Amino acid sequence: MRRDYSRRALEWSLMLVVVLIVIGYFFREFRSVQAQGEMAAVKTTLGSLRTSLLFDFLKRQAERTDASVPVERNPFLLLDHLPGNYAGALASAKGQVMQPGTWVFDSFCYCIGYEPLYPYGLNTPDDARTIWFRISPPPGPLQINPMQNYQWAGQPVD
């Protein structure tokens, strides 16, 4: 009787260990998928912003807009609809705490920043949580370039 009890306890213990390992693996994979999904959303937003800047440049060229009219450097304002996670324009946003999952435009440095909601797998050179992109100055089409070499889930964020 005692031998059956110790054998069953061993079997249940092994089963518990296997279940805990499987749960840990699925949790890790779930976090990885969350990070990859957020990275895809960031790249999609960056693509939309770059496209809006290019369309604005081409429109100005076609209309031969007067050079005295200032170029809009906030690419969010060129979109048809502002993204739901756009927190607005801030002066010197780098010194402020941003809400996770939001974009901002910094009018001081003409850059946009994003605070990841799921920063798992995000590697920044200075271990900062926010990723920043500088908007190039005119003339020519404005460009959005990362301010540092950001890696997210092993892929460059550009």
C-alpha positions in Angstrom: 0.0 0.0 0.0 2.7 2.4 0.9 4.6 1.6 -2.3 1.6 2.4 -4.4 1.2 5.7 -2.6 4.8 6.8 -3.2 4.6 5.7 -6.8 1.4 7.7 -7.4 2.9 10.7 -5.7 5.9 10.5 -8.0 3.7 10.2 -11.1 1.6 13.1 -10.1 4.7 15.2 -9.3 6.1 14.4 -12.7 2.8 15.3 -14.3 2.7 18.6 -12.4 6.3 19.4 -13.5 5.4 18.7 -17.2 2.2 20.8 -17.0 4.2 23.7 -15.4 6.8 23.5 -18.2 4.2 23.5 -20.9 2.4 26.5 -19.3 5.7 28.4 -19.0 6.5 27.7 -22.7 3.0 28.9 -23.8 3.3 32.0 -21.7 6.7 32.9 -23.2 5.4 32.3 -26.7 2.2 34.4 -26.0 4.4 37.3 -24.9 6.5 36.9 -28.0 3.4 37.0 -30.3 2.2 40.1 -28.4 5.5 41.8 -29.1 5.5 40.8 -32.8 2.0 42.1 -33.2 2.8 45.4 -31.6 6.0 45.7 -33.8 3.8 45.1 -36.9 1.4 47.9 -35.8 4.4 50.3 -35.2 5.8 49.5 -38.7 2.3 50.0 -40.2 1.9 53.4 -38.5 5.4 54.4 -39.6 4.6 53.4 -43.2 1.4 55.5 -43.1 3.2 58.5 -41.7 6.0 58.2 -44.4 3.3 57.9 -47.1 1.5 61.0 -45.9 4.7 63.0 -45.9 5.5 61.9 -49.4 2.0 62.7 -50.6 2.2 66.1 -49.0 5.5 66.8 -50.8 4.1 65.6 -54.2 1.0 67.8 -53.7 3.2 70.8 -52.9 5.3 70.1 -56.0 2.2 69.7 -58.2 0.6 72.9 -56.9 3.9 74.8 -56.8 3.1 76.0 -53.4 4.7 79.3 -52.3 8.0 78.6 -50.5 6.9 81.0 -47.7 4.1 78.5 -46.7 5.6 76.4 -43.9 5.8 72.7 -44.4 3.8 70.6 -41.9 6.4 68.6 -39.9 4.0 66.7 -37.8 3.1 63.8 -40.0 0.1 62.8 -37.8 -1.7 66.0 -38.9 -1.3 65.0 -42.5 -3.3 61.8 -42.0 -7.1 61.6 -42.8 -7.8 60.3 -39.3 -5.6 60.6 -36.3 -4.8 57.2 -34.8 -6.6 56.4 -31.6 -3.3 56.0 -29.8 -1.9 59.4 -30.8 -1.4 61.4 -27.6 -0.7 64.7 -29.3 2.1 67.2 -29.8 4.3 67.8 -26.8 7.2 70.2 -26.4 10.2 68.2 -25.2 8.3 65.0 -24.7 11.5 63.1 -23.8 11.4 64.5 -20.3 7.8 63.4 -19.7 6.4 60.0 -18.9 4.4 58.7 -21.8 1.4 56.4 -21.6 2.3 52.9 -22.9 1.0 52.2 -26.4 0.9 55.9 -27.5 2.6 58.0 -30.1 3.6 61.6 -29.6 5.1 64.4 -31.7 7.9 66.4 -30.1 7.8 69.9 -31.6 11.2 70.8 -30.1 13.3 68.2 -31.9 10.8 67.5 -34.7 10.6 63.8 -33.9 8.0 61.3 -33.1 8.1 58.8 -30.2 6.3 55.6 -29.3 6.1 54.0 -25.9 5.6 50.2 -26.4 2.7 48.6 -24.6 4.5 45.2 -24.7 8.2 46.0 -24.7 9.2 42.3 -24.6 12.1 41.7 -27.0 12.7 45.5 -27.5 16.4 46.3 -27.4 17.5 49.9 -27.4 21.1 51.1 -27.1 20.5 53.0 -24.0 17.8 50.7 -22.5 15.1 53.3 -23.0 11.5 52.2 -23.2 10.5 54.8 -25.8 11.6 54.6 -29.4 12.2 57.9 -31.2 12.2 58.8 -34.9 13.6 62.1 -36.3 11.8 63.9 -39.1 14.2 65.3 -41.6 14.1 69.0 -42.4 13.0 70.4 -45.7 13.7 70.9 -48.6 12.7 67.7 -50.3 10.4 65.1 -49.1 10.5 64.7 -45.3 11.9 61.4 -44.0 11.3 59.5 -40.8 14.4 57.8 -39.5 15.1 56.1 -36.2 17.3 58.1 -33.8 19.1 54.9 -32.6 19.5 51.3 -33.7 16.4 49.8 -32.3 15.8 46.0 -32.4 12.5 44.4 -31.6 12.0 40.7 -31.6 15.3 40.4 -33.4 14.3 42.7 -36.3 15.3 46.3 -36.9 12.7 49.0 -36.2 13.0 51.4 -39.1 
